[in-house]
Amino acid sequence: MYNQSRGEGASTIRATILVPVCEPRALHQGRSYPQKDGPNKSKYLDRANNLLPSILAGNFEKKQKANKRTSQWNEEKSSENFLKKLINEMRKRRR
């Protein structure tokens, strides 16, 4: 570089700064933490994926049973109403 006000030449200094590469810190060996993307992740996902169909099947079966109970209750109620109407008609005819 050149200093124009004094007419002197300035020297340029270049420096290389070494930056240490940070390595992941080793965990305390006495503690077992699941690794973020390690083998534990797939183990938990496998367990969840194995449970999912049974949970869904269980919910489907519960809904089917509930629907069946509701339909039976509706049939019983309609039969009960039919019998009540029939009894009332018979009473009216006897009078």
PALUMRO-864558 format. One record per atom (N, C-alpha, C): x, y, z; residue number from 1; atom name; residue in three letters. Coordinates in Angstrom, 3 decimals, padded with zeros to 6 digits, m for minus. Each point is the difference from the previous one (the first is absolute). Example, Ala and Ser with C-alpha at 12.3 -4.5 7.8 and 13.67 -1.06 7.14 Angstrom:
! PALUMRO-864558
((013.190; m005.690; 007.800); 1; N; ala),
((m000.890; 001.190; 000.000); 1; CA; ala),
((000.900; 001.200; 000.000); 1; C; ala),
((m000.350; 001.050; m000.720); 2; N; ser),
((000.820; 001.190; 000.060); 2; CA; ser),
((m000.770; 001.090; 000.730); 2; C; ser),
***
This chain:
! PALUMRO-864558
((000.839; m001.175; 000.000); 1; N; met),
((m000.839; 001.175; 000.000); 1; CA; met),
((000.885; 001.239; 000.000); 1; C; met),
((m000.516; 001.080; m000.450); 2; N; tyr),
((000.799; 001.212; m000.139); 2; CA; tyr),
((m000.683; 001.129; 000.745); 2; C; tyr),
((000.720; 000.627; 000.905); 3; N; asn),
((m000.542; 001.115; 000.760); 3; CA; asn),
((000.174; 001.256; m000.829); 3; C; asn),
((m001.079; 000.541; m000.517); 4; N; gln),
((000.091; 001.117; m000.933); 4; CA; gln),
((000.363; 001.312; 000.682); 4; C; gln),
((m000.382; 000.201; 001.246); 5; N; ser),
((000.269; 001.294; 000.635); 5; CA; ser),
((001.491; 000.206; 000.260); 5; C; ser),
((000.735; m001.012; 000.345); 6; N; arg),
((001.420; 000.155; 000.286); 6; CA; arg),
((000.871; m000.467; m001.158); 6; C; arg),
((m000.605; m000.739; m000.909); 7; N; gly),
((000.805; m000.507; m001.102); 7; CA; gly),
((000.822; m001.210; 000.382); 7; C; gly),
((m000.384; m000.687; 001.097); 8; N; glu),
((000.753; m001.172; 000.439); 8; CA; glu),
((m000.772; m001.268; m000.358); 8; C; glu),
((000.683; m001.051; m000.203); 9; N; gly),
((m000.628; m001.291; m000.254); 9; CA; gly),
((m000.211; m000.740; 001.310); 9; C; gly),
((m001.162; m000.563; 000.197); 10; N; ala),
((m000.284; m000.753; 001.226); 10; CA; ala),
((000.079; m001.488; m000.310); 10; C; ala),
((000.521; m000.759; 000.930); 11; N; ser),
((000.116; m001.442; m000.218); 11; CA; ser),
((m001.304; m000.693; 000.416); 11; C; ser),
((m000.306; m001.050; m000.697); 12; N; thr),
((m001.207; m000.769; 000.290); 12; CA; thr),
((000.402; m001.249; 000.762); 12; C; thr),
((m000.688; m000.270; 001.076); 13; N; ile),
((000.293; m001.181; 000.809); 13; CA; ile),
((m001.157; m000.987; m000.161); 13; C; ile),
((000.358; m001.213; m000.311); 14; N; arg),
((m001.010; m001.056; m000.099); 14; CA; arg),
((000.301; m001.023; 001.080); 14; C; arg),
((m001.042; m000.434; 000.668); 15; N; ala),
((000.188; m000.994; 001.061); 15; CA; ala),
((m001.028; m001.114; m000.170); 15; C; ala),
((000.416; m001.189; 000.279); 16; N; thr),
((m000.904; m001.147; m000.033); 16; CA; thr),
((m000.301; m000.386; 001.433); 16; C; thr),
((m001.264; 000.000; 000.336); 17; N; ile),
((m000.396; m000.353; 001.362); 17; CA; ile),
((m000.536; m001.430; m000.026); 17; C; ile),
((000.611; m000.849; 000.788); 18; N; leu),
((m000.452; m001.381; 000.091); 18; CA; leu),
((m001.158; m000.087; 000.999); 18; C; leu),
((m001.082; m000.576; m000.459); 19; N; val),
((m001.172; m000.163; 000.865); 19; CA; val),
((m000.165; m001.485; 000.275); 19; C; val),
((000.003; m000.385; 001.260); 20; N; pro),
((m000.160; m001.426; 000.294); 20; CA; pro),
((m001.415; m000.470; m000.364); 20; C; pro),
((m000.067; m001.185; m000.576); 21; N; val),
((m001.298; m000.571; m000.357); 21; CA; val),
((m000.597; m000.605; 001.257); 21; C; val),
((m001.197; 000.416; 000.305); 22; N; cys),
((m000.660; m000.505; 001.206); 22; CA; cys),
((m000.575; m001.385; m000.266); 22; C; cys),
((000.360; m000.933; 000.831); 23; N; glu),
((m000.558; m001.342; m000.109); 23; CA; glu),
((m001.127; m000.127; 001.016); 23; C; glu),
((m000.974; m000.864; m000.274); 24; N; pro),
((m001.090; m000.160; 000.962); 24; CA; pro),
((000.542; m000.457; 001.344); 24; C; pro),
((m000.538; 000.586; 001.021); 25; N; arg),
((000.455; m000.313; 001.345); 25; CA; arg),
((m000.479; m001.401; 000.379); 25; C; arg),
((000.865; m000.772; 000.578); 26; N; ala),
((m000.373; m001.354; 000.430); 26; CA; ala),
((m000.896; 000.107; 001.229); 26; C; ala),
((m001.048; m000.798; 000.026); 27; N; leu),
((m000.908; 000.012; 001.135); 27; CA; leu),
((000.619; m000.748; 001.166); 27; C; leu),
((m000.477; 000.320; 001.173); 28; N; his),
((000.477; m000.671; 001.194); 28; CA; his),
((m000.308; m001.487; m000.118); 28; C; his),
((000.983; m000.837; 000.245); 29; N; gln),
((m000.193; m001.432; m000.222); 29; CA; gln),
((m000.953; m000.627; 001.008); 29; C; gln),
((m000.193; 000.638; 001.130); 30; N; gly),
((m000.902; m000.548; 001.012); 30; CA; gly),
((m001.465; 000.211; m000.331); 30; C; gly),
((m000.298; 000.852; m000.940); 31; N; arg),
((m001.388; 000.296; m000.369); 31; CA; arg),
((m000.271; m000.513; m001.400); 31; C; arg),
((m001.211; m000.467; m000.190); 32; N; ser),
((m000.349; m000.480; m001.343); 32; CA; ser),
((m001.053; 000.924; m000.587); 32; C; ser),
((000.403; 000.852; m000.875); 33; N; tyr),
((m000.905; 000.891; m000.715); 33; CA; tyr),
((m000.243; m000.578; m001.385); 33; C; tyr),
((m001.260; m000.019; m000.460); 34; N; pro),
((m000.218; m000.481; m001.371); 34; CA; pro),
((000.641; 000.950; m000.998); 34; C; pro),
((000.660; m000.559; m000.975); 35; N; gln),
((000.620; 000.828; m001.019); 35; CA; gln),
((m001.084; 000.613; m000.861); 35; C; gln),
((000.284; 001.186; m000.493); 36; N; lys),
((m001.013; 000.735; m000.754); 36; CA; lys),
((m000.456; m000.759; m001.244); 36; C; lys),
((000.911; m000.442; m000.801); 37; N; asp),
((m000.348; m000.725; m001.220); 37; CA; asp),
((000.588; m001.403; 000.029); 37; C; asp),
((000.210; m000.510; 001.177); 38; N; gly),
((000.659; m001.285; 000.127); 38; CA; gly),
((m000.956; m001.176; m000.062); 38; C; gly),
((000.455; m001.146; 000.470); 39; N; pro),
((m000.794; m001.231; m000.091); 39; CA; pro),
((m001.262; 000.049; 000.851); 39; C; pro),
((000.003; 000.779; 001.073); 40; N; asn),
((m001.188; 000.066; 000.858); 40; CA; asn),
((m001.188; 000.593; m000.730); 40; C; asn),
((000.262; 000.928; m000.900); 41; N; lys),
((m001.095; 000.646; m000.733); 41; CA; lys),
((m000.795; m001.036; m000.784); 41; C; lys),
((000.691; m000.879; m000.700); 42; N; ser),
((m000.704; m001.001; m000.798); 42; CA; ser),
((m000.710; m001.002; 000.899); 42; C; ser),
((000.569; m000.281; 001.171); 43; N; lys),
((m000.632; m000.942; 000.925); 43; CA; lys),
((m001.349; 000.552; 000.457); 43; C; lys),
((m000.038; 001.280; 000.361); 44; N; tyr),
((m001.253; 000.602; 000.448); 44; CA; tyr),
((m001.006; 000.085; m001.137); 44; C; tyr),
((000.479; 000.331; m001.205); 45; N; leu),
((m000.904; 000.068; m001.148); 45; CA; leu),
((m000.566; m001.372; m000.327); 45; C; leu),
((000.829; m001.034; 000.077); 46; N; asp),
((m000.486; m001.356; m000.265); 46; CA; asp),
((m001.076; m000.384; 000.998); 46; C; asp),
((000.232; 000.322; 001.254); 47; N; arg),
((m000.982; m000.336; 001.034); 47; CA; arg),
((m001.309; 000.739; m000.262); 47; C; arg),
((000.100; 001.268; m000.351); 48; N; ala),
((m001.204; 000.790; m000.287); 48; CA; ala),
((m000.718; m000.533; m001.234); 48; C; ala),
((000.762; m000.341; m001.034); 49; N; asn),
((m000.611; m000.527; m001.220); 49; CA; asn),
((m000.647; m001.356; 000.239); 49; C; asn),
((000.567; m000.798; 000.908); 50; N; asn),
((m000.603; m001.290; 000.312); 50; CA; asn),
((m001.281; 000.163; 000.809); 50; C; asn),
((m000.066; 001.014; 000.839); 51; N; leu),
((m001.192; 000.212; 000.827); 51; CA; leu),
((m001.139; 000.651; m000.769); 51; C; leu),
((000.329; 000.777; m000.999); 52; N; leu),
((m001.014; 000.780; m000.708); 52; CA; leu),
((m001.125; m000.851; m000.584); 52; C; leu),
((000.280; m001.085; m000.726); 53; N; pro),
((m001.111; m000.790; m000.561); 53; CA; pro),
((m000.919; m000.578; 001.068); 53; C; pro),
((000.584; m000.456; 001.128); 54; N; ser),
((m000.842; m000.578; 001.048); 54; CA; ser),
((m000.866; 001.065; 000.654); 54; C; ser),
((000.546; 001.204; 000.140); 55; N; ile),
((m000.794; 001.093; 000.573); 55; CA; ile),
((m001.143; 000.353; m000.933); 55; C; ile),
((000.315; 000.120; m001.289); 56; N; leu),
((m001.045; 000.329; m000.969); 56; CA; leu),
((m001.044; m001.105; m000.078); 56; C; leu),
((000.453; m001.254; 000.028); 57; N; ala),
((m000.938; m001.125; m000.046); 57; CA; ala),
((m000.872; 000.000; 001.245); 57; C; ala),
((000.604; 000.299; 001.146); 58; N; gly),
((m000.762; 000.059; 001.251); 58; CA; gly),
((m001.062; 001.078; m000.056); 58; C; gly),
((000.351; 001.158; m000.518); 59; N; asn),
((m000.977; 001.086; m000.117); 59; CA; asn),
((m001.109; m000.379; m000.962); 59; C; asn),
((000.336; m000.679; m001.085); 60; N; phe),
((m000.999; m000.420; m000.978); 60; CA; phe),
((m000.965; m000.999; 000.636); 60; C; phe),
((000.566; m000.962; 000.761); 61; N; glu),
((m000.845; m000.988; 000.673); 61; CA; glu),
((m000.908; 000.666; 001.028); 61; C; glu),
((000.535; 000.969; 000.737); 62; N; lys),
((m000.823; 000.712; 000.986); 62; CA; lys),
((m001.151; 000.722; m000.685); 62; C; lys),
((000.291; 000.636; m001.129); 63; N; lys),
((m001.053; 000.711; m000.729); 63; CA; lys),
((m001.046; m000.974; m000.515); 63; C; lys),
((000.452; m001.162; m000.502); 64; N; gln),
((m000.952; m000.997; m000.492); 64; CA; gln),
((m000.904; m000.484; 001.128); 64; C; gln),
((000.595; m000.274; 001.163); 65; N; lys),
((m000.792; m000.460; 001.148); 65; CA; lys),
((m000.984; 001.070; 000.439); 65; C; lys),
((000.458; 001.252; 000.029); 66; N; ala),
((m000.884; 001.099; 000.397); 66; CA; ala),
((m001.143; 000.150; m001.000); 66; C; ala),
((000.303; m000.103; m001.285); 67; N; asn),
((m001.048; 000.099; m001.023); 67; CA; asn),
((m000.988; m001.152; 000.129); 67; C; asn),
((000.509; m001.181; 000.301); 68; N; lys),
((m000.867; m001.168; 000.162); 68; CA; lys),
((m000.921; 000.190; 001.203); 68; C; lys),
((000.562; 000.482; 001.117); 69; N; arg),
((m000.817; 000.258; 001.197); 69; CA; arg),
((m001.070; 001.033; m000.295); 69; C; arg),
((000.382; 001.047; m000.722); 70; N; thr),
((m000.958; 001.058; m000.330); 70; CA; thr),
((m001.119; m000.540; m000.881); 70; C; thr),
((000.365; m000.799; m000.984); 71; N; ser),
((m001.035; m000.544; m000.889); 71; CA; ser),
((m000.910; m000.960; 000.761); 71; C; ser),
((000.571; m000.807; 000.909); 72; N; gln),
((m000.834; m000.892; 000.811); 72; CA; gln),
((m000.940; 000.801; 000.890); 72; C; gln),
((000.529; 001.066; 000.606); 73; N; trp),
((m000.824; 000.837; 000.869); 73; CA; trp),
((m001.133; 000.630; m000.806); 73; C; trp),
((000.314; 000.461; m001.212); 74; N; asn),
((m001.031; 000.601; m000.856); 74; CA; asn),
((m001.070; m001.022; m000.364); 74; C; asn),
((000.425; m001.237; m000.294); 75; N; glu),
((m000.963; m001.052; m000.329); 75; CA; glu),
((m000.890; m000.312; 001.199); 75; C; glu),
((000.628; m000.101; 001.177); 76; N; glu),
((m000.777; m000.287; 001.208); 76; CA; glu),
((m000.983; 001.127; 000.287); 76; C; glu),
((000.476; 001.212; m000.177); 77; N; lys),
((m000.861; 001.163; 000.264); 77; CA; lys),
((m001.169; 000.015; m000.980); 77; C; lys),
((000.271; m000.278; m001.265); 78; N; ser),
((m001.085; 000.005; m000.988); 78; CA; ser),
((m000.973; m001.149; 000.275); 78; C; ser),
((000.519; m001.162; 000.411); 79; N; ser),
((m000.878; m001.123; 000.352); 79; CA; ser),
((m000.846; 000.345; 001.218); 79; C; ser),
((000.638; 000.648; 000.968); 80; N; glu),
((m000.718; 000.412; 001.212); 80; CA; glu),
((m001.106; 000.990; m000.351); 80; C; glu),
((000.326; 000.956; m000.853); 81; N; asn),
((m001.006; 000.985; m000.422); 81; CA; asn),
((m001.127; m000.677; m000.769); 81; C; asn),
((000.335; m000.962; m000.844); 82; N; phe),
((m001.009; m000.725; m000.763); 82; CA; phe),
((m000.945; m000.742; 000.946); 82; C; phe),
((000.577; m000.672; 001.007); 83; N; leu),
((m000.829; m000.733; 000.958); 83; CA; leu),
((m000.893; 000.944; 000.799); 83; C; leu),
((000.539; 001.146; 000.404); 84; N; lys),
((m000.806; 000.981; 000.742); 84; CA; lys),
((m001.173; 000.477; m000.841); 84; C; lys),
((000.256; 000.281; m001.258); 85; N; lys),
((m001.079; 000.448; m000.893); 85; CA; lys),
((m001.046; m001.093; m000.172); 85; C; lys),
((000.451; m001.224; m000.147); 86; N; leu),
((m000.908; m001.130; m000.172); 86; CA; leu),
((m000.877; m000.188; 001.241); 86; C; leu),
((000.613; 000.091; 001.168); 87; N; ile),
((m000.754; m000.129; 001.256); 87; CA; ile),
((m001.014; 001.125; 000.125); 87; C; ile),
((000.389; 001.218; m000.332); 88; N; asn),
((m000.924; 001.140; 000.075); 88; CA; asn),
((m001.174; m000.185; m000.961); 88; C; asn),
((000.270; m000.479; m001.196); 89; N; glu),
((m001.081; m000.235; m000.968); 89; CA; glu),
((m000.966; m001.068; 000.501); 89; C; glu),
((000.554; m001.067; 000.602); 90; N; met),
((m000.860; m001.065; 000.527); 90; CA; met),
((m000.869; 000.515; 001.135); 90; C; met),
((000.544; 000.864; 000.847); 91; N; arg),
((m000.777; 000.575; 001.103); 91; CA; arg),
((m001.131; 000.871; m000.546); 91; C; arg),
((000.313; 000.773; m001.037); 92; N; lys),
((m001.023; 000.868; m000.593); 92; CA; lys),
((m001.123; m000.830; m000.612); 92; C; lys),
((000.328; m001.096; m000.619); 93; N; arg),
((m001.008; m000.847; m000.636); 93; CA; arg),
((m000.896; m000.677; 001.039); 93; C; arg),
((000.530; m000.330; 001.156); 94; N; arg),
((m000.780; m000.658; 001.045); 94; CA; arg),
((m001.008; 000.954; 000.622); 94; C; arg),
((000.234; 001.262; m000.043); 95; N; arg),
((m000.907; 000.966; 000.621); 95; CA; arg),
((m001.223; 000.135; m000.766); 95; C; arg),
***
